[in-house]
Amino acid sequence: MPIDILKITIPSQSGIYIMKDLRGDILYIGKAKNLKNRVRSYFFKNQNYKTMKLVEKVEDLEFVLTDSEEEAYLLESNMIKRYRPPYNIELKDQQRYTYLRLTNETFPRLQVARRTRTGEFLGGGRVFGPFTHGSSKMLSIGLLRKTFKIRICKRLPKEACLEYHLGNCDAPCQFAEGRIRYRSNVTNLESILKGKHSLKDFITKLESEMQDASSNLQFERAKDIRDTLHRLQDLQTRQKMEVVSDRNEEYFGIRVRDQSAHVMSFRQVRGVIKDRNKFAFDLVGDNSFSNFLSQYYSTNPLPKYIVASEMPEKKDILEEIFSRSSGFKVDILVPTTGKRKEMVDLILKNIDLELYSGSDPAVAELRDKLYLDRIPKNIECFDISNHGADFAVGSMSCFRDGRPLKSGYRKFKIKTIIGRDDFGMINEIVKRRYLRLRLEGKPMPDLVLIDGGRGQLNAAKDAIKSAGVQIPVVSLAKENEEIYHPLFKSPIVLPRNSPALKVLQHARDEAHRFGVLYNRSLRRIQR
């Protein structure tokens, strides 16, 4: 039986709310500054389809109060990690990060660091990382152990084992010299893991030691160093560790499609893109970009700057939480110009390529430049061809995925306008086109393009409205290649080399060419 929200006493303070199904299983965990207002909104306000399905399953509600909205953020994040409710953001597509641990034994071992659901590391010792997906996939802990001769035995034996005889361990269990070397090996490994020394510098240092050993006739020592160098060379080609302390910026782009959010992040180290991640989550309940960032940084190291395509809700609270967690000030930025803006635009282009596979990137760019709700995969462009008062025709080119679709081209004889009235002619042919499509129940284009300026645009906009349909429309003025948009007084100016502009120019030129050919054919017939 569905829950009767009016019979439930809901506090008005800040805190988290827990939605449960008939069996008592947690469906969703959310936070709110005012629990009463937020929870009741699920039941009394219009919601998207996925949130409606969630509400239909709710049979019980539980509340946990907090002293502030900031505490609600932290509690929500920890509860989501612990219970993993099906309707909350779960970073299923998040690439795994590897953490390594040097145990706190007298002669430490190297292990993969295991974590609990709350993010705490199991076992004692020093933890290093995270190492990115690209490197962790290729990172061989076995190779690291052999390179730095780290023991693999769970308990220290009383005498040297097979690993010593294979050259994989210096046997600190038996030899005093081995104990000295072991501590030195651990120090070198720790230095590499911390990023204090690069593998390249360490290799150079060992090569010098090998030459000295050889010069002093210490051939056994020289051979051991040579074997270590071979392993390091292998490790250097297969491993790309990211040093977290040098990571100062992380970039995010977000797109919303079909009640789902798609996020992509680029990580930048010393000005170089080092890693990329992709995520997706449903827009259910309070799931938002803000919640995503809160969850993401509960398990990932924080940069000094979080650069995003849009500003998350509760920016100030997020910055406060992140700064307190990291120990340094964290800023969230939405760039409008410069290199950061270029990086964000690049991420958005990558998301578009993922979402609209097969679409021309130039067409995907049109959505952003023209402020459209979706990528204009189908564009129809109109032009008027005049040759005296008696020879005026209209033409329409059709572009699909940025390419001409000749079978979609249309030509129009002007029927209601007499004399040179380009605005009236545009109004007539546009209205005829979309009134007919509406009556025949055929799909509308994603974008209507008009050859001309503000006057032609207004005529087409009125025609579309009269036809009883809703289609985005812009015009392209040939003199300066300016794009006129109904929402803006000033025209949109794209760079002359912009691929998006070239698509519009091509569509406009094709409509003009097609109209001129039709006009000529009519004049030949009249002769």
C-alpha positions in Angstrom: 0.0 0.0 0.0 1.5 3.4 -1.0 2.7 5.6 1.8 0.4 8.3 3.1 2.7 11.3 3.3 0.2 13.4 5.2 0.1 11.0 8.1 3.9 11.2 8.6 5.5 13.7 10.9 8.5 15.2 9.0 10.9 17.5 10.8 11.7 20.9 9.3 15.4 20.8 10.2 18.3 19.9 8.0 19.4 16.3 7.7 19.0 13.2 5.5 15.9 11.2 4.5 16.0 7.5 3.8 13.3 6.0 1.5 12.6 2.3 2.0 10.5 -0.3 0.1 8.0 -2.8 1.5 10.8 -5.2 2.6 12.6 -2.4 4.4 15.4 -2.2 1.8 16.8 1.2 1.3 15.8 2.7 -2.1 17.2 6.2 -1.9 19.1 8.5 0.5 18.8 12.2 0.1 19.7 15.4 2.0 17.8 18.6 2.6 18.1 21.9 4.3 14.4 21.6 5.2 13.4 17.9 5.3 9.7 18.6 5.4 9.7 20.8 2.3 11.9 18.5 0.3 10.3 15.2 1.1 6.7 16.4 0.6 7.8 17.8 -2.8 8.2 14.2 -4.1 4.5 13.5 -3.5 2.9 16.9 -4.3 4.9 18.3 -7.3 5.4 17.0 -10.8 8.4 14.8 -11.1 10.2 13.2 -14.0 9.3 9.6 -15.0 12.2 7.9 -13.1 11.5 9.8 -9.9 7.8 8.9 -10.1 8.8 5.2 -10.3 10.9 5.7 -7.2 8.0 7.3 -5.3 5.7 4.5 -6.2 7.9 2.0 -4.4 8.4 4.0 -1.2 6.6 2.4 1.8 8.6 3.9 4.7 10.6 7.0 5.5 13.4 7.5 8.0 15.1 10.7 9.0 18.5 11.6 10.5 18.8 15.2 11.7 22.1 17.3 11.4 23.1 20.6 12.8 23.8 22.1 9.3 23.4 21.4 5.6 27.1 20.8 5.4 26.9 18.0 7.9 24.0 16.6 5.8 26.2 16.5 2.8 28.9 14.5 4.6 26.4 12.1 6.2 24.6 11.5 2.9 27.9 10.7 1.2 28.9 8.2 3.9 25.5 6.5 4.0 25.4 6.1 0.2 28.8 4.5 0.2 27.7 2.1 3.0 24.3 1.1 1.7 24.6 1.7 -2.1 20.9 2.4 -2.7 19.8 1.6 -6.2 18.4 5.0 -7.0 21.4 7.0 -5.8 24.4 8.0 -7.8 26.7 5.0 -7.9 29.9 5.6 -9.9 29.6 2.3 -11.7 31.6 3.5 -14.7 34.4 5.0 -12.5 37.7 3.6 -13.4 39.3 1.8 -10.4 42.2 3.3 -8.6 45.0 1.2 -7.1 46.5 2.0 -3.7 49.7 0.3 -2.5 50.7 -0.3 1.1 54.1 -0.9 2.7 53.4 -2.8 5.9 54.7 -1.6 9.2 56.8 -4.7 9.9 60.5 -4.6 10.6 61.1 -5.7 7.0 58.0 -4.3 5.2 56.1 -6.1 2.5 54.4 -4.4 -0.5 50.7 -5.1 -0.9 47.6 -3.8 -2.6 45.8 -1.6 -0.1 42.3 -2.9 0.6 39.5 -0.5 1.6 36.2 -0.7 3.5 32.9 0.7 2.2 33.6 3.9 4.2 36.9 4.4 2.4 39.1 3.4 5.3 42.2 1.4 4.6 42.6 -2.0 6.2 45.8 -2.9 8.0 48.7 -0.7 9.2 51.6 0.8 7.3 52.0 3.5 4.7 49.6 3.8 1.8 50.6 5.3 -1.5 48.4 6.3 -4.4 46.0 6.5 -6.0 47.5 5.2 -9.3 45.3 6.0 -12.3 43.3 3.4 -14.2 45.8 3.6 -17.1 48.7 2.8 -14.9 47.1 0.4 -12.4 45.9 -1.8 -15.3 49.6 -2.2 -16.3 51.2 -1.8 -12.9 52.6 -5.2 -11.8 53.0 -5.4 -8.0 55.0 -8.5 -8.6 57.5 -6.6 -10.8 57.8 -3.9 -8.2 58.6 -6.6 -5.5 61.2 -8.2 -7.7 62.8 -4.9 -8.8 63.2 -3.7 -5.2 63.7 -7.2 -3.8 60.8 -6.9 -1.4 59.9 -10.2 0.4 56.7 -12.0 -0.2 56.7 -14.4 2.8 53.9 -13.8 5.3 56.2 -14.7 8.2 59.9 -14.1 8.2 61.7 -17.5 7.9 64.7 -18.5 9.9 66.9 -18.8 6.8 67.0 -17.8 3.2 64.3 -19.3 1.0 64.0 -19.9 -2.7 63.3 -16.2 -3.5 66.8 -15.4 -2.3 68.4 -18.0 -4.6 66.3 -16.7 -7.5 67.6 -13.2 -6.9 64.3 -11.7 -5.8 65.1 -11.0 -2.2 68.2 -10.1 -0.2 67.3 -12.5 2.7 67.1 -10.1 5.7 66.0 -13.1 7.6 69.6 -14.6 7.6 72.2 -12.1 6.5 73.2 -8.8 8.2 74.3 -7.3 4.8 70.9 -8.4 3.5 69.1 -6.4 6.2 71.1 -3.3 5.3 70.3 -3.7 1.6 66.6 -4.4 2.4 66.1 -1.2 4.3 67.8 0.7 1.4 65.6 -1.0 -1.1 62.5 -0.1 0.9 63.7 3.5 1.1 64.2 3.6 -2.7 60.8 2.0 -3.4 59.1 4.5 -1.0 60.8 7.4 -2.8 59.5 6.2 -6.2 56.0 5.6 -4.8 55.9 9.1 -3.2 57.1 10.6 -6.5 60.2 12.2 -4.9 62.3 10.5 -7.5 61.4 9.5 -11.0 62.2 6.0 -12.4 64.5 7.7 -14.9 66.6 9.4 -12.2 66.7 6.2 -10.2 67.9 4.2 -13.3 70.7 6.8 -13.9 71.8 6.4 -10.2 71.9 2.6 -10.5 73.8 2.8 -13.8 76.5 4.8 -12.0 76.6 2.3 -9.1 77.0 -0.6 -11.6 79.9 1.1 -13.3 81.6 1.7 -9.9 81.0 -1.9 -8.9 82.5 -3.2 -12.1 85.5 -0.9 -11.8 86.1 -2.2 -8.3 85.9 -5.8 -9.6 82.6 -6.4 -7.7 81.1 -8.4 -10.5 78.5 -10.1 -8.5 77.2 -6.7 -7.2 77.4 -5.3 -10.8 75.3 -8.3 -12.1 72.7 -7.7 -9.4 72.4 -4.1 -10.4 72.2 -5.0 -14.0 69.3 -7.4 -13.3 67.6 -4.6 -11.4 68.0 -2.2 -14.3 66.4 -4.7 -16.7 63.4 -4.9 -14.4 63.2 -1.1 -14.0 63.4 -0.6 -17.8 60.4 -3.0 -18.1 58.6 -1.2 -15.3 59.3 2.2 -16.9 57.7 1.2 -20.2 54.6 -0.4 -18.5 53.9 2.0 -15.7 52.8 5.6 -15.7 52.3 6.6 -12.1 50.5 9.8 -11.3 51.8 11.9 -8.4 48.8 13.2 -6.6 50.6 16.1 -5.0 51.4 17.5 -8.5 47.8 17.3 -9.6 46.4 20.8 -9.4 43.4 20.8 -11.7 40.6 18.5 -12.7 38.1 19.2 -15.4 34.5 18.1 -15.7 31.9 18.3 -18.5 28.3 17.3 -18.0 25.5 16.7 -20.5 21.8 15.8 -19.7 20.0 13.5 -22.1 16.8 11.5 -21.5 16.6 12.1 -17.8 20.2 10.9 -17.4 23.4 12.9 -16.8 26.6 12.0 -18.5 29.9 13.3 -17.0 33.4 13.1 -18.3 36.5 14.2 -16.4 40.1 15.0 -17.5 42.9 15.1 -15.0 45.8 17.5 -15.6 49.3 17.1 -14.2 51.9 19.7 -15.0 49.8 21.0 -17.9 49.4 17.5 -19.4 46.2 15.5 -19.6 47.0 12.3 -17.7 43.7 10.4 -17.4 40.0 10.4 -18.5 37.0 9.0 -16.8 33.3 8.6 -17.9 30.2 8.4 -15.7 26.5 8.3 -16.0 23.7 8.6 -13.5 19.9 8.9 -13.5 18.3 12.2 -12.5 16.3 10.7 -9.7 15.3 12.6 -6.6 18.2 14.9 -5.6 20.8 13.3 -7.9 22.7 16.2 -9.4 26.1 17.4 -10.5 26.7 18.6 -6.9 25.9 15.1 -5.5 28.1 13.6 -8.1 31.1 15.7 -7.1 30.5 14.9 -3.4 30.5 11.2 -4.1 33.4 11.3 -6.5 35.7 13.1 -4.1 34.8 10.9 -1.2 37.1 8.2 -2.8 39.4 10.3 -5.0 42.1 12.8 -4.2 41.2 16.5 -4.4 42.9 19.0 -6.6 43.3 22.7 -5.9 40.9 23.6 -8.7 37.8 21.9 -9.9 36.9 23.3 -13.3 33.5 22.5 -14.7 31.2 23.2 -17.6 28.5 24.3 -15.2 28.4 25.4 -11.6 27.1 22.8 -9.1 24.5 23.6 -6.6 25.7 24.6 -3.1 29.1 25.5 -4.4 30.1 27.2 -1.2 29.3 24.2 0.9 31.2 21.8 -1.4 34.2 24.1 -1.4 34.1 24.2 2.4 33.8 20.4 2.7 36.6 19.8 0.1 39.0 22.3 1.7 38.5 20.8 5.1 39.0 17.3 3.8 42.1 18.1 1.8 43.9 20.5 4.1 44.2 23.2 1.4 41.8 25.6 -0.2 39.7 24.0 -3.1 38.0 26.3 -5.6 35.2 25.3 -8.1 35.4 27.3 -11.3 33.3 27.7 -14.5 35.6 29.3 -17.0 34.4 31.7 -19.7 37.6 32.3 -21.6 41.1 31.0 -22.0 42.8 27.6 -21.8 40.4 26.3 -19.1 37.4 27.1 -21.3 39.0 25.3 -24.2 39.6 22.2 -22.0 36.0 22.2 -20.9 34.8 22.6 -24.5 37.0 19.7 -25.5 35.4 17.5 -22.8 31.9 18.4 -24.0 32.8 17.5 -27.5 34.0 14.1 -26.3 30.8 13.6 -24.5 28.8 14.5 -27.6 30.8 12.0 -29.6 29.9 9.3 -27.0 26.2 10.2 -26.9 25.7 10.8 -30.6 28.0 8.3 -32.2 28.0 8.8 -36.0 27.2 12.6 -35.7 29.6 15.0 -37.3 31.5 16.9 -34.6 30.7 20.1 -36.4 27.0 19.4 -36.1 27.4 18.6 -32.4 29.2 21.9 -32.0 26.1 23.7 -33.5 24.1 22.7 -30.5 26.3 24.7 -28.1 26.9 27.6 -30.4 23.2 28.1 -31.2 21.9 27.1 -27.7 19.8 24.2 -28.9 18.3 21.5 -26.8 19.7 18.7 -29.0 22.2 18.2 -31.8 20.6 19.4 -35.1 21.1 16.2 -37.1 18.4 17.3 -39.5 18.6 20.8 -40.9 16.4 22.4 -43.5 17.5 25.7 -45.1 15.3 28.1 -47.0 16.1 30.7 -49.7 14.3 33.0 -52.1 15.4 33.3 -55.7 14.1 36.5 -57.4 14.5 37.5 -61.1 12.0 40.2 -61.7 8.4 40.3 -60.4 7.3 37.3 -62.4 10.0 34.9 -61.5 10.3 34.4 -57.8 10.7 31.0 -56.3 11.5 29.4 -53.0 14.0 26.6 -52.4 14.9 24.3 -49.5 18.0 22.3 -48.9 18.1 19.4 -46.5 21.1 18.3 -44.5 21.4 15.2 -42.4 24.4 14.8 -40.1 26.1 17.7 -41.7 25.8 16.3 -45.3 23.4 17.2 -48.1 20.4 14.8 -48.5 19.3 15.5 -52.1 16.1 13.5 -51.8 15.0 15.9 -49.1 15.4 19.1 -51.2 12.2 21.0 -52.0 11.2 23.8 -54.4 8.2 26.2 -54.1 6.3 28.4 -56.5 5.3 31.7 -54.8 1.5 31.7 -54.7 0.4 34.6 -52.5 3.0 37.3 -52.7 3.2 39.8 -55.6 6.2 42.0 -56.2 9.6 41.9 -54.4 8.7 41.0 -50.8 11.4 38.6 -49.5 9.9 38.6 -46.0 6.5 37.7 -47.2 7.9 35.0 -49.5 9.9 33.4 -46.7 6.8 33.5 -44.5 4.8 31.7 -47.2 7.1 28.9 -48.0 8.1 28.1 -44.4 4.5 28.1 -43.3 3.5 25.8 -46.3 6.3 23.4 -45.5 5.6 22.8 -41.8 1.8 23.1 -42.0 2.0 20.2 -44.5 4.4 18.2 -42.3 2.2 18.7 -39.3 -1.0 17.6 -41.2 0.8 14.5 -42.6 2.2 13.6 -39.2 5.8 13.6 -40.5 8.8 14.4 -38.3 10.1 18.0 -38.0 13.7 19.0 -38.5 16.0 19.8 -35.6 16.8 23.2 -37.0 15.4 25.6 -39.6 18.0 27.9 -41.3 17.0 31.0 -43.2 19.2 32.8 -45.7 19.1 36.4 -44.6 19.1 38.7 -41.6 16.8 39.7 -38.8 13.9 40.5 -41.1 13.9 37.1 -42.7 14.3 35.4 -39.4 11.2 37.1 -37.9 9.2 36.2 -41.0 10.2 32.6 -40.6 9.6 32.6 -36.9 6.0 33.9 -37.4 5.4 31.3 -40.1 6.5 28.4 -37.8 4.2 29.7 -35.1 1.3 30.0 -37.5 1.8 26.4 -38.6 1.3 25.3 -35.0 4.7 23.7 -34.6 7.8 24.4 -32.5 11.2 24.3 -34.3 14.4 26.2 -33.5 15.1 28.7 -36.3 18.1 31.0 -37.0 19.2 33.0 -40.0 22.6 33.4 -41.7 23.4 36.8 -43.2 25.8 36.4 -46.1 27.6 39.8 -46.0 29.4 39.2 -42.7 28.3 35.5 -42.1 26.5 36.6 -38.9 24.0 34.3 -37.3 20.7 35.9 -36.0 19.0 34.1 -33.1 15.5 34.9 -31.8 16.8 35.0 -28.2 19.5 37.6 -28.7 19.6 41.2 -30.0 23.1 40.9 -31.3 24.1 38.4 -33.9 26.3 35.3 -33.1 29.7 35.5 -34.8 31.6 32.3 -35.3 35.2 32.2 -36.4 35.5 31.9 -40.2 37.3 28.6 -39.9 34.6 27.1 -37.5 33.4 23.7 -38.7 30.0 24.5 -37.3 29.8 27.7 -39.4 30.9 25.8 -42.5 27.9 23.4 -42.1 25.5 26.4 -42.1 27.3 28.0 -45.1 27.1 24.7 -47.0 23.4 24.4 -46.3 22.7 28.0 -47.3 24.8 27.7 -50.5 23.0 24.5 -51.5 19.6 26.2 -51.0 20.7 29.1 -53.1 22.1 26.9 -55.8 18.9 24.8 -55.9 16.7 27.9 -56.1 18.7 29.5 -58.9 18.4 26.3 -61.0 14.7 26.2 -60.4 14.3 29.8 -61.3 16.3 29.3 -64.6 14.2 26.3 -65.5 11.0 28.3 -65.1 12.3 31.2 -67.3 13.3 28.8 -70.0 9.8 27.3 -70.1 8.3 30.8 -70.3 10.3 31.8 -73.3 
